[in-house]
């Protein structure tokens, strides 16, 4: 151990250094050439750049992918007349747009497409497709595909089409010339938006699931689905129905407002539960046969003519709904409908209308029960107040 002294503020302070603590390593380099120990980007994340050399196009495409693998776009792409931007002609392909934009010139075709070939496991992500003459993304014949964080604007055809058992999430379509988003059989859409398209915002085949999706200002319906489930979806200011559900569809926790036709139109076997339906020009909720309408809040629908809730057909069950400030509150037509525990108030023409009284099962309606009037109520009673 070595001792030294140093002067601090006029005083001599002893400092002790431990021998050997400041010993450096060997100064002589090893014998032989110096080589890098790092991996290249291609080794860390092996991907193929879209280019004329790697993915040459043809008469109908700028780039054409013919082998499985991971590909990426290296810059914005302008698509000329008569061509698509990228044609995917293989399965097992991932294409990363890398935040760039594919945009079309007049008479261009689709942004990204499989041109009708049925492939499996195609993934598209992270970019924008704009002003194409055809569809924005046309993967409608692709099975088990994934599209995420893709945004399509002003496509001449449909905005985004996905095929069977596919996943679409965190994506958007606006101002397309046909439908905004089209989902294939048993596909899923999550956190997607469809705005101001020339037809419907969302269209689905059987078995689709849509969660937290939004449709607004479309010229057709906000959502046009068949045997599908919609959870926490939002539809506003569309020229058609807010939600147009085909057979045996299910809506839970959805909102439909300011649409020019019906807020929610349910065909046979639909379940409509826990929805907010307000300020639609025609009926708030209109169902056909064997539907369940439960726990909905239905207000300010129907102008001076239509109903908040209209049971139009046979065998529906309507329970625990609130219908207020509509033209009619709850209008029961058809036959064999079961109507219990609903509350209506301040509907301008009538709170409850029941046609075919002997053919429908409507629980007694108790008006303004007050403090003591509830004593005559049963667990099945409907109320006006």
C-alpha positions in Angstrom: 0.0 0.0 0.0 1.3 3.5 -0.9 0.7 6.7 1.0 0.6 10.2 -0.7 -0.5 13.5 0.6 -2.5 16.3 -1.1 -3.4 19.8 -0.2 -7.1 20.5 0.3 -8.1 24.1 1.3 -4.8 24.7 2.9 -4.6 21.4 4.8 -2.5 18.4 4.1 -4.6 15.3 3.7 -3.2 11.8 3.5 -4.5 9.7 0.6 -4.0 5.9 0.5 -3.9 4.1 -2.8 -4.2 0.3 -3.0 -1.5 -1.2 -5.1 -2.5 -2.9 -8.3 -6.0 -1.3 -8.7 -5.0 0.8 -11.7 -3.3 -1.9 -13.7 -4.3 -1.9 -17.4 -4.7 -4.9 -19.7 -2.1 -6.0 -22.3 -1.2 -3.3 -24.8 -0.1 -5.7 -27.6 -2.9 -6.6 -30.1 -3.5 -10.3 -30.9 -1.7 -11.8 -33.8 -3.7 -11.9 -37.1 -6.2 -9.6 -38.9 -8.9 -7.9 -36.9 -12.5 -9.0 -37.7 -15.9 -7.7 -36.6 -17.7 -9.6 -33.9 -21.1 -7.9 -34.8 -23.9 -9.3 -36.9 -25.1 -7.5 -40.0 -28.7 -6.2 -40.2 -29.5 -9.0 -42.6 -28.4 -11.5 -40.0 -30.3 -9.9 -37.2 -33.5 -9.4 -39.2 -33.2 -11.2 -42.6 -35.5 -9.3 -45.0 -35.7 -8.6 -48.8 -36.0 -5.2 -50.2 -38.6 -4.6 -52.9 -36.6 -3.7 -56.0 -36.4 -4.4 -59.7 -33.6 -6.8 -59.0 -35.2 -8.7 -56.1 -38.9 -8.6 -57.0 -39.3 -7.6 -60.6 -42.7 -6.6 -61.8 -44.6 -7.4 -65.0 -47.2 -5.9 -67.2 -49.7 -5.6 -64.3 -47.4 -4.9 -61.3 -44.5 -2.7 -60.3 -43.3 -5.4 -57.9 -44.2 -9.1 -57.8 -43.4 -11.4 -54.9 -43.2 -15.0 -55.9 -41.4 -16.7 -53.0 -42.2 -17.0 -49.2 -40.3 -14.6 -47.1 -40.1 -11.2 -45.4 -40.1 -8.2 -47.6 -40.0 -4.4 -47.1 -40.6 -1.2 -49.0 -37.6 1.2 -49.2 -39.5 4.4 -50.2 -42.7 5.9 -51.5 -44.0 4.1 -54.5 -45.9 5.7 -57.4 -48.0 3.2 -59.4 -48.6 3.9 -63.1 -51.7 3.4 -65.2 -52.7 -0.3 -65.7 -50.6 -1.7 -62.9 -50.9 -2.6 -59.2 -48.3 -1.6 -56.8 -47.4 -5.0 -55.3 -48.7 -8.4 -56.4 -48.2 -11.2 -53.9 -48.1 -14.5 -55.8 -47.0 -16.8 -52.9 -48.1 -17.8 -49.4 -46.0 -17.3 -46.3 -45.2 -13.7 -47.2 -44.8 -10.7 -44.8 -44.7 -7.3 -46.4 -43.7 -4.2 -44.3 -44.4 -0.9 -46.0 -42.0 0.7 -43.5 -44.2 3.7 -43.0 -44.1 4.6 -46.7 -47.0 5.4 -49.1 -48.1 3.5 -52.2 -50.1 6.0 -54.4 -51.6 5.5 -57.8 -51.7 7.5 -60.9 -54.9 7.8 -63.1 -56.0 4.4 -64.2 -53.9 2.4 -61.8 -55.1 -0.9 -60.3 -54.8 -2.0 -56.7 -52.2 -1.0 -54.1 -51.4 -4.5 -52.8 -53.2 -7.5 -54.2 -53.0 -11.3 -54.8 -54.9 -10.9 -58.0 -57.4 -13.6 -57.0 -54.9 -16.3 -56.2 -55.7 -18.2 -53.0 -52.7 -18.0 -50.7 -52.2 -18.6 -47.0 -50.5 -16.6 -44.3 -49.9 -13.3 -46.0 -49.1 -10.3 -43.6 -49.2 -6.6 -44.6 -48.3 -3.9 -42.2 -47.2 -0.3 -41.5 -48.0 2.1 -44.3 -50.5 4.1 -46.4 -52.1 3.4 -49.7 -53.7 6.3 -51.5 -55.6 7.3 -54.7 -55.6 3.9 -56.3 -57.8 3.2 -59.3 -58.9 -0.2 -58.0 -59.0 -1.6 -54.5 -56.6 -0.3 -51.9 -55.7 -3.7 -50.4 -57.2 -6.8 -52.1 -56.4 -9.9 -50.1 -59.9 -11.2 -50.2 -58.9 -14.6 -51.5 -56.1 -15.0 -49.0 -56.7 -17.4 -46.0 -55.3 -16.7 -42.5 -53.9 -13.3 -43.5 -53.0 -10.4 -41.2 -53.3 -6.7 -42.0 -52.2 -4.2 -39.3 -51.6 -0.5 -39.2 -52.5 0.0 -42.8 -54.4 3.2 -43.9 -56.2 3.4 -47.2 -57.4 6.7 -48.7 -59.4 7.3 -51.9 -59.3 3.9 -53.5 -61.5 3.6 -56.6 -62.9 0.3 -55.5 -63.1 -1.2 -52.0 -60.7 0.1 -49.3 -59.5 -3.2 -47.7 -60.6 -6.8 -48.4 -59.4 -9.7 -46.2 -60.1 -13.3 -46.8 -61.2 -16.3 -44.6 -60.0 -16.6 -41.0 -58.0 -13.3 -41.3 -57.1 -10.6 -38.8 -57.4 -6.8 -39.4 -56.4 -4.4 -36.7 -55.5 -0.8 -36.1 -56.3 0.2 -39.7 -58.5 2.7 -41.5 -60.2 3.4 -44.8 -61.6 6.7 -46.0 -63.4 7.9 -49.2 -63.2 4.7 -51.2 -65.4 4.3 -54.2 -67.2 1.2 -52.9 -67.2 -0.5 -49.4 -64.7 0.6 -46.9 -63.7 -2.7 -45.2 -64.8 -6.2 -46.4 -64.2 -9.2 -44.1 -64.2 -12.8 -45.1 -65.6 -15.8 -43.3 -64.6 -16.1 -39.6 -62.4 -13.0 -39.8 -61.7 -10.5 -37.0 -61.4 -6.7 -37.1 -60.2 -4.8 -34.1 -59.8 -1.0 -33.6 -60.5 -0.1 -37.2 -62.3 2.9 -38.8 -64.2 3.3 -42.0 -65.1 6.9 -43.0 -67.1 8.5 -45.9 -67.1 5.6 -48.3 -69.4 5.4 -51.3 -71.1 2.2 -50.1 -71.1 0.6 -46.6 -68.4 1.2 -44.0 -68.0 -2.5 -43.0 -69.3 -5.6 -44.7 -68.7 -9.1 -43.4 -69.4 -12.7 -44.3 -70.6 -15.3 -41.8 -68.8 -15.7 -38.6 -66.9 -12.4 -38.4 -66.1 -10.6 -35.2 -65.7 -6.8 -35.0 -64.4 -5.1 -31.8 -64.2 -1.4 -31.1 -64.6 -0.5 -34.8 -66.1 2.8 -36.0 -68.1 3.7 -39.1 -69.1 7.2 -40.0 -70.5 9.3 -42.9 -70.7 6.4 -45.3 -73.3 6.5 -48.2 -74.6 3.0 -47.3 -74.9 1.3 -43.9 -72.3 1.8 -41.2 -72.1 -2.0 -40.6 -73.6 -4.6 -42.9 -72.9 -8.0 -41.4 -74.2 -11.6 -41.4 -74.0 -14.1 -38.6 -71.4 -11.9 -37.0 -70.6 -10.5 -33.6 -70.1 -6.8 -33.0 -68.7 -5.6 -29.6 -68.4 -2.0 -28.6 -68.7 -0.7 -32.1 -69.8 2.8 -33.1 -71.9 3.9 -36.1 -72.8 7.5 -36.8 -74.2 9.8 -39.5 -74.4 7.1 -42.3 -76.9 7.5 -45.1 -78.3 3.9 -44.6 -78.8 2.0 -41.4 -76.3 2.3 -38.6 -76.1 -1.4 -38.1 -77.7 -3.9 -40.6 -77.4 -7.4 -39.2 -78.1 -10.5 -41.0 -79.3 -13.8 -39.6 -78.2 -14.7 -36.0 -75.9 -11.8 -35.5 -75.0 -10.4 -32.1 -74.5 -6.7 -31.0 -73.2 -6.0 -27.5 -72.4 -2.5 -26.2 -72.6 -0.8 -29.5 -73.6 2.9 -30.3 -75.8 4.0 -33.2 -76.6 7.6 -33.7 -77.6 10.2 -36.3 -78.1 7.7 -39.1 -80.6 8.5 -41.9 -82.4 5.2 -41.6 -82.7 2.7 -38.8 -80.2 2.7 -35.9 -80.0 -1.1 -35.6 -81.9 -3.4 -38.0 -81.8 -7.0 -36.9 -83.0 -9.9 -39.0 -84.0 -13.3 -37.7 -82.2 -14.6 -34.6 -80.3 -11.4 -33.8 -79.3 -10.5 -30.2 -79.1 -6.7 -29.5 -77.9 -6.1 -25.9 -76.7 -3.1 -23.9 -76.6 -0.7 -26.9 -77.0 3.1 -27.0 -79.3 4.0 -29.9 -80.1 7.7 -30.3 -81.2 10.4 -32.8 -81.7 8.1 -35.8 -84.2 9.3 -38.4 -86.3 6.1 -38.4 -86.7 3.3 -35.8 -84.0 3.1 -33.2 -84.2 -0.7 -33.1 -86.2 -2.7 -35.7 -86.2 -6.5 -35.5 -87.9 -9.3 -37.5 -88.2 -12.8 -36.0 -86.9 -14.6 -32.9 -84.6 -11.8 -31.8 -83.5 -10.8 -28.3 -83.6 -7.1 -27.5 -82.4 -6.5 -24.0 -81.0 -3.7 -21.8 -80.8 -1.1 -24.5 -81.1 2.7 -24.1 -83.2 4.0 -27.0 -83.8 7.8 -27.2 -84.8 10.6 -29.7 -85.4 8.3 -32.7 -88.2 8.2 -35.2 -88.9 11.9 -35.9 -92.7 12.1 -35.8 -93.5 8.7 -37.2 -91.3 5.9 -36.2 -90.7 3.9 -33.0 -87.8 3.6 -30.6 -88.2 -0.2 -30.6 -90.3 -2.0 -33.3 -91.0 -5.7 -32.9 -92.1 -6.5 -36.5 -92.3 -10.2 -36.7 -92.8 -13.4 -34.6 -91.3 -14.8 -31.5 -89.1 -11.9 -30.3 -88.2 -11.3 -26.6 -87.9 -7.7 -25.5 -86.9 -6.9 -21.9 -85.3 -4.4 -19.6 -85.1 -1.6 -22.2 -85.5 2.1 -21.8 -87.3 3.9 -24.6 -87.8 7.7 -24.2 -88.4 10.8 -26.3 -89.0 8.8 -29.5 -92.1 9.1 -31.7 -93.5 5.8 -30.4 -91.7 4.1 -27.5 -92.2 0.3 -27.9 -94.3 -0.8 -30.9 -95.2 -4.5 -30.9 -96.6 -6.0 -34.1 -96.5 -9.5 -35.5 -97.3 -12.3 -33.0 -95.9 -14.4 -30.2 -93.6 -11.6 -29.0 -92.7 -11.6 -25.3 -92.4 -8.1 -23.8 -91.5 -7.5 -20.1 -89.8 -5.1 -17.7 -89.4 -2.2 -20.2 -89.7 1.4 -19.3 -91.1 4.1 -21.6 -91.4 7.8 -21.0 -92.0 11.1 -22.9 -92.5 9.4 -26.3 -94.5 11.9 -28.4 -97.2 9.7 -30.0 -97.5 6.8 -27.6 -95.3 5.0 -25.1 -96.6 1.4 -25.7 -98.5 0.2 -28.8 -99.4 -3.5 -29.0 -101.1 -4.8 -32.1 -102.7 -8.3 -32.1 -103.1 -8.2 -28.3 -104.3 -11.8 -28.1 -101.3 -13.0 -30.1 -98.6 -11.3 -28.2 -97.4 -11.7 -24.6 -97.0 -8.2 -23.2 -96.8 -7.8 -19.4 -99.2 -5.2 -17.9 -98.1 -1.6 -18.3 -98.2 0.4 -15.0 -98.4 4.1 -15.5 -96.8 6.6 -13.0 -96.7 4.1 -10.1 -95.6 6.7 -7.6 -94.8 5.8 -4.0 -97.4 3.2 -3.5 -98.2 2.0 -7.1 -95.3 -0.4 -7.1 -97.3 -2.7 -4.8 -99.4 -3.7 -7.8 -96.3 -4.4 -10.0 -95.0 -7.9 -10.7 -91.4 -8.9 -11.7 -92.7 -8.8 -15.3 -94.4 -5.4 -15.4 -93.7 -2.7 -18.0 -93.7 0.9 -16.8 -94.6 4.4 -18.1 -93.6 7.4 -16.1 
